[in-house]
Amino acid sequence: MTDGPVRQASLREHNLGLVLRQAANAMRPPSRADIAAATSLTRATVSALVDDLIAGGLLTEVGPAPRAGAGRPAAGLVLSASGPAGLGLEINVDYLAACVVDLAGAVRHRDVRHADQRPGHPDQVLAEVAELAADARAHAEREGLAVAGAALAVPGLVTAHGVVRLAPNLGWRDVDVPTGLAALDGLPVTVDNEANLAALGELHAGPAGPASFLYVSGEIGIGAGIVLHGALFRGARGWSGELGHVAVRPDGPACSCGARGCLEQYAGQEAILRAAAAGGIDDLRARATAGDPGVLAALAAAGAALGVAVAGVVNLLDVEAVVLGGIYAPLAPWLRPAVVAEIHRRVLTDAWSPVDVRPSVLGADAAVVGAAGSVVRAIRDNPTKWLTRIIP
């Protein structure tokens, strides 16, 4: 990196983000004086920046912040619940989903439509996603929210430009998603792998957890999001995390990707339901709760296969925790013992550095909530882009 002078505009951009994040992360609503003291900015500078953030709908003033000393209490500052919002969208093999998350991170709208997406052409699926997005935006507007942008979660390999190079379980190859979503009327849209967005959602869901973990998304396919030292690890080309296509048994059954013995063939949703002769996840859980021997055996076998794959990742990356997401979250009571057993058996450092295996905080909504959250976090990190859109 080459050092150089900092432009005034860049300094203001930095300070706007600094002030907004200070208000967002405070334990109680801070006053302007509190923010000035915490950031070492002058009170006049903070006051001017706060005025811009309030005018842009990003901050709002609340009742006076509590004070211990003498003097008139000052108004506190909080993120605006009626400010810009993020739209999260998700395409998965057997459902489409949308949600709206406000600037403070609260889910204000959620819609899931269950249907097998495999028979549909990508254009048809994207048209249905656009319809789902329009309904979500209309709901947001009725709530007084302005949708600032959208993020779409897809179960496959996604380029930086939003092209889905390969989504084996959908049968998609080289699908230009942004072009297919042109019906969103100019709304900025990003596209990412669903496990990556789910991992980011989990990272920011709170309370603060481990800084390095493996998020495993269990659906018909299996994906993984890798978080190292509080940041998503994408790999050199942005395509890391294809855990479902790690071979558990190289001579096993054929997979939709063209290889054999992939983890999905042993621990994917359809593989588990088939082995348990169950009609769906609700039926599977009910029978597992009742102690059905066949269901318990199927879940133990799936957990063991998952544990073999996960143990390899732990040996390689030394993560602190494994988060079971998607359908694995509600099935965690039955999957977790076998996963833990394989980690104990296979991870070299397990004796003195145990790995926490736990269900996702966000459950099945992790990807769509993580997608919406990525939009509002971008605003919180750099509010200038939003302000220039709405303030002449």
C-alpha distance (Angstrom), angle and dihedral (degrees) to the residues before:
residue distance angle dihedral
M1 . . .
T2 3.83 . .
D3 3.79 117.4 .
G4 3.79 116.5 -131.3
P5 3.76 142.9 150.3
V6 3.80 118.6 -62.5
R7 3.80 113.1 -121.9
Q8 3.80 117.6 -130.7
A9 3.82 90.2 -118.9
S10 3.81 91.0 53.6
L11 3.79 91.0 49.4
R12 3.79 91.5 51.3
E13 3.81 90.7 47.4
H14 3.78 90.0 52.7
N15 3.80 93.6 47.3
L16 3.80 93.9 48.1
G17 3.80 89.4 56.1
L18 3.78 91.4 44.5
V19 3.81 93.0 53.7
L20 3.80 94.0 44.0
R21 3.80 93.1 49.6
Q22 3.80 90.6 47.1
A23 3.79 90.0 57.0
A24 3.80 92.5 42.5
N25 3.81 95.7 51.1
A26 3.82 99.7 40.0
M27 3.80 118.4 116.3
R28 3.82 89.8 -133.7
P29 3.82 131.8 15.7
P30 3.81 104.8 -73.8
S31 3.79 123.8 -145.0
R32 3.77 122.9 -129.8
A33 3.79 88.3 -101.6
D34 3.83 90.3 52.7
I35 3.80 90.7 53.3
A36 3.80 91.7 47.3
A37 3.80 90.4 52.3
A38 3.81 93.1 46.6
T39 3.81 96.0 47.0
S40 3.83 100.9 34.0
L41 3.80 89.3 -126.6
T42 3.79 117.4 136.3
R43 3.80 117.8 -98.1
A44 3.79 90.2 -118.2
T45 3.82 91.2 53.9
V46 3.80 92.7 47.1
S47 3.78 91.7 47.6
A48 3.81 92.2 52.4
L49 3.82 92.3 46.9
V50 3.81 92.2 47.2
D51 3.82 90.2 50.9
D52 3.82 89.3 55.3
L53 3.81 92.1 47.1
I54 3.80 91.2 50.1
A55 3.81 91.6 47.6
G56 3.80 88.6 51.2
G57 3.79 92.6 53.3
L58 3.80 93.9 -113.3
L59 3.80 100.3 111.3
T60 3.77 133.2 29.5
E61 3.78 131.9 -169.3
V62 3.80 120.6 -117.8
G63 3.79 134.5 -176.2
P64 3.79 117.2 -48.7
A65 3.77 114.7 -66.6
P66 3.83 113.0 -113.7
R67 3.81 114.4 -95.0
A68 3.77 131.3 -163.2
G69 3.79 96.9 -163.0
A70 3.79 136.2 58.3
G71 3.77 125.3 -76.4
R72 3.75 137.5 65.4
P73 3.81 113.2 -48.4
A74 3.81 116.1 -116.6
A75 3.79 126.7 -133.3
G76 3.79 116.2 -95.1
L77 3.80 125.2 -128.3
V78 3.80 127.3 -132.8
L79 3.78 136.3 168.8
S80 3.78 110.7 -85.5
A81 3.80 113.9 -105.9
S82 3.82 88.1 -157.6
G83 3.79 96.0 48.2
P84 3.81 128.5 100.4
A85 3.79 117.3 -37.4
G86 3.79 135.7 -158.4
L87 3.79 124.5 -123.6
G88 3.79 115.3 -145.2
L89 3.81 120.3 -162.8
E90 3.78 129.5 -177.0
I91 3.78 134.7 -168.6
N92 3.76 114.0 -165.2
V93 3.77 131.6 165.5
D94 3.79 95.9 -97.6
Y95 3.81 104.8 21.4
L96 3.80 147.8 26.2
A97 3.81 121.6 -139.7
A98 3.79 141.3 -173.5
C99 3.77 134.4 -176.2
V100 3.78 138.8 173.0
V101 3.80 120.0 -140.5
D102 3.81 121.8 -170.1
L103 3.79 126.4 -137.7
A104 3.81 91.8 -90.1
G105 3.82 91.2 54.5
A106 3.82 98.3 -105.6
V107 3.81 117.2 142.7
R108 3.81 106.1 -122.1
H109 3.79 99.5 174.0
R110 3.80 136.5 16.7
D111 3.80 131.1 -179.4
V112 3.81 127.4 174.0
R113 3.81 122.3 -177.1
H114 3.80 115.2 -168.0
A115 3.81 116.9 -146.9
D116 3.79 135.9 125.5
Q117 3.81 106.4 -97.6
R118 3.80 96.2 -169.3
P119 3.82 98.3 87.1
G120 3.81 92.8 51.1
H121 3.80 124.8 89.8
P122 3.83 112.2 -117.1
D123 3.82 90.5 -111.6
Q124 3.80 90.3 56.0
V125 3.81 92.6 47.7
L126 3.81 91.9 48.5
A127 3.81 90.3 49.2
E128 3.80 88.9 55.3
V129 3.81 89.8 48.2
A130 3.82 89.5 52.2
E131 3.81 89.5 52.0
L132 3.80 90.3 49.4
A133 3.81 89.7 49.5
A134 3.80 92.1 50.3
D135 3.80 90.7 53.0
A136 3.81 90.9 49.1
R137 3.81 92.3 49.1
A138 3.79 90.9 50.1
H139 3.79 90.0 52.0
A140 3.81 90.3 48.7
E141 3.80 91.3 51.5
R142 3.81 90.6 51.8
E143 3.81 86.7 54.0
G144 3.80 90.4 52.1
L145 3.82 93.7 -108.4
A146 3.80 127.1 136.5
V147 3.80 112.2 -144.8
A148 3.80 105.8 -134.9
G149 3.78 98.8 -172.0
A150 3.79 145.6 -32.1
A151 3.79 136.6 -118.6
L152 3.78 122.6 -160.8
A153 3.81 123.3 -152.2
V154 3.82 116.1 -150.1
P155 3.84 129.2 179.4
G156 3.78 98.5 -124.8
L157 3.79 149.6 54.2
V158 3.81 109.3 -49.2
T159 3.81 126.9 -171.5
A160 3.79 123.9 -139.5
H161 3.83 87.7 -101.2
G162 3.81 93.8 55.5
V163 3.79 98.9 -102.4
V164 3.81 112.8 143.8
R165 3.78 101.4 -137.4
L166 3.78 93.9 -175.8
A167 3.81 135.8 -4.1
P168 3.82 102.7 171.0
N169 3.79 97.5 -172.9
L170 3.81 92.0 51.3
G171 3.79 93.4 41.4
W172 3.82 90.5 -124.2
R173 3.78 124.9 148.5
D174 3.83 127.6 174.8
V175 3.81 95.3 -10.1
D176 3.83 113.9 170.8
V177 3.80 98.2 -142.5
P178 3.85 99.5 -180.0
T179 3.82 90.0 55.7
G180 3.79 89.8 47.9
L181 3.80 90.3 52.7
A182 3.80 95.7 50.8
A183 3.82 86.8 119.5
L184 3.81 89.7 76.7
D185 3.82 88.4 89.9
G186 3.78 101.2 -121.4
L187 3.79 96.2 -43.8
P188 3.83 108.3 150.0
V189 3.82 108.5 -110.9
T190 3.79 130.3 -169.7
V191 3.80 124.4 -171.0
D192 3.79 125.6 -151.0
N193 3.76 142.6 159.1
E194 3.81 111.3 -77.4
A195 3.81 95.2 -129.2
N196 3.81 90.9 52.2
L197 3.80 92.0 52.7
A198 3.81 90.9 44.2
A199 3.81 90.5 52.3
L200 3.81 90.2 50.9
G201 3.79 89.9 48.8
E202 3.78 90.1 52.0
L203 3.81 92.1 46.8
H204 3.80 91.9 56.3
A205 3.81 98.8 35.1
G206 3.81 94.5 91.3
P207 2.88 162.1 -132.2
A208 3.78 91.5 108.9
G209 3.79 110.4 -94.8
P210 3.80 135.3 174.8
A211 3.80 116.8 -35.3
S212 3.81 92.8 -138.7
F213 3.78 121.2 46.7
L214 3.78 145.1 138.1
Y215 3.80 114.7 -121.3
V216 3.82 111.1 -157.0
S217 3.79 115.8 -160.1
G218 3.78 110.5 -156.7
E219 3.80 115.1 -163.6
I220 3.80 131.1 119.6
G221 3.79 81.5 -54.4
I222 3.80 125.3 35.1
G223 3.78 122.5 -130.6
A224 3.77 134.5 169.8
G225 3.77 135.4 -148.2
I226 3.80 116.0 -155.1
V227 3.80 118.8 -150.6
L228 3.80 116.8 -172.3
H229 3.81 122.1 -177.7
G230 3.80 91.3 -15.8
A231 3.82 96.4 -50.9
L232 3.78 132.3 98.0
F233 3.81 112.6 -107.1
R234 3.81 109.7 -144.0
G235 3.80 102.0 171.2
A236 3.80 127.4 -125.4
R237 3.81 94.2 -58.2
G238 3.80 99.2 26.9
W239 3.80 94.8 -106.6
S240 3.79 103.7 107.1
G241 3.79 123.9 132.0
E242 3.81 104.6 54.4
L243 3.80 91.0 145.1
G244 3.80 93.5 152.3
H245 3.79 90.0 67.5
V246 3.78 96.0 52.0
A247 3.80 107.2 115.0
V248 3.79 112.9 -114.8
R249 3.81 92.9 174.3
P250 3.83 113.2 13.6
D251 3.81 92.1 -154.8
G252 3.82 93.9 47.4
P253 3.81 129.8 115.0
A254 3.80 122.3 -50.7
C255 3.80 117.1 -90.2
S256 3.81 129.4 -147.4
C257 3.83 88.2 -111.4
G258 3.83 90.7 64.5
A259 3.81 97.4 -107.0
R260 3.81 128.3 101.1
G261 3.80 134.0 -117.6
C262 3.81 96.4 17.1
L263 3.80 118.3 168.4
E264 3.83 90.5 -111.9
Q265 3.79 89.3 66.5
Y266 3.81 89.9 61.6
A267 3.80 106.3 28.3
G268 3.83 106.3 22.3
Q269 3.79 118.1 113.9
E270 3.79 95.7 -103.5
A271 3.81 92.2 45.7
I272 3.81 91.7 52.9
L273 3.81 94.1 45.9
R274 3.79 90.8 47.7
A275 3.80 93.5 49.7
A276 3.81 91.4 47.3
A277 3.82 94.5 41.9
A278 3.82 86.6 -130.1
G279 3.79 127.1 156.7
G280 3.79 96.1 -139.9
I281 3.79 144.4 -33.3
D282 3.83 93.6 -73.5
D283 3.80 90.6 51.7
L284 3.81 90.0 46.1
R285 3.81 92.8 52.2
A286 3.79 93.6 45.4
R287 3.80 92.3 51.7
A288 3.80 92.4 43.9
T289 3.81 89.6 52.0
A290 3.80 88.9 50.5
G291 3.81 90.3 52.6
D292 3.82 98.8 -112.3
P293 3.85 103.4 -178.9
G294 3.80 94.9 -146.0
V295 3.80 93.1 50.7
L296 3.80 92.6 45.7
A297 3.80 90.5 50.7
A298 3.82 91.6 49.4
L299 3.81 92.0 50.2
A300 3.81 92.1 46.5
A301 3.81 90.9 51.6
A302 3.83 91.4 48.3
G303 3.80 90.6 47.8
A304 3.80 91.2 50.7
A305 3.82 92.3 51.5
L306 3.79 90.1 47.0
G307 3.79 90.3 48.4
V308 3.81 92.0 53.7
A309 3.82 91.2 54.6
V310 3.80 94.6 41.7
A311 3.80 92.5 49.1
G312 3.80 89.5 57.8
V313 3.80 90.4 54.1
V314 3.81 91.9 48.2
N315 3.81 91.4 50.6
L316 3.80 89.9 49.9
L317 3.83 102.1 41.4
D318 3.82 105.2 22.3
V319 3.82 95.0 -135.4
E320 3.80 119.8 179.3
A321 3.80 98.8 -137.7
V322 3.78 144.8 18.9
V323 3.80 115.8 -143.7
L324 3.80 117.4 -156.6
G325 3.81 108.8 -146.1
G326 3.78 139.3 171.0
I327 3.81 111.9 24.1
Y328 3.80 88.7 -12.9
A329 3.82 90.9 71.8
P330 3.84 96.4 66.9
L331 3.82 90.0 36.6
A332 3.82 93.4 49.7
P333 3.85 95.4 105.8
W334 3.81 89.0 64.4
L335 3.83 101.6 30.8
R336 3.78 98.5 44.1
P337 3.86 99.2 68.9
A338 3.81 92.3 56.9
V339 3.82 92.6 43.7
V340 3.80 90.8 50.6
A341 3.81 91.4 46.7
E342 3.81 91.7 55.0
I343 3.81 91.3 47.1
H344 3.82 89.8 51.5
R345 3.79 89.6 49.2
R346 3.78 99.5 44.5
V347 3.83 111.9 25.7
L348 3.81 110.6 90.8
T349 3.81 95.5 -151.5
D350 3.81 96.9 44.3
A351 3.82 95.2 105.9
W352 3.81 94.2 64.2
S353 3.81 102.2 15.9
P354 3.83 108.5 42.9
V355 3.79 120.6 -167.6
D356 3.80 119.9 -128.7
V357 3.82 111.5 -130.8
R358 3.80 111.9 -166.5
P359 3.81 142.0 151.8
S360 3.79 121.4 -96.6
V361 3.80 117.5 -90.8
L362 3.82 90.0 -140.3
G363 3.79 96.3 42.3
A364 3.79 116.4 -168.9
D365 3.82 92.2 -7.9
A366 3.80 95.7 61.6
A367 3.82 97.2 105.1
V368 3.81 98.3 45.3
V369 3.81 93.0 41.6
G370 3.80 90.4 45.2
A371 3.82 89.1 51.0
A372 3.82 92.9 52.6
G373 3.79 90.8 42.7
S374 3.80 91.4 54.8
V375 3.81 89.1 61.5
V376 3.80 95.5 52.6
R377 3.81 93.0 41.6
A378 3.80 88.6 56.3
I379 3.80 88.8 55.6
R380 3.78 92.3 46.7
D381 3.81 90.8 49.7
N382 3.80 94.4 46.7
P383 3.82 112.8 13.8
T384 3.81 92.9 169.3
K385 3.81 93.4 83.8
W386 3.80 90.9 54.7
L387 3.80 93.5 44.7
T388 3.80 93.1 51.4
R389 3.81 88.9 53.8
I390 3.79 95.1 56.4
I391 3.82 107.0 24.1
P392 3.81 114.2 66.4
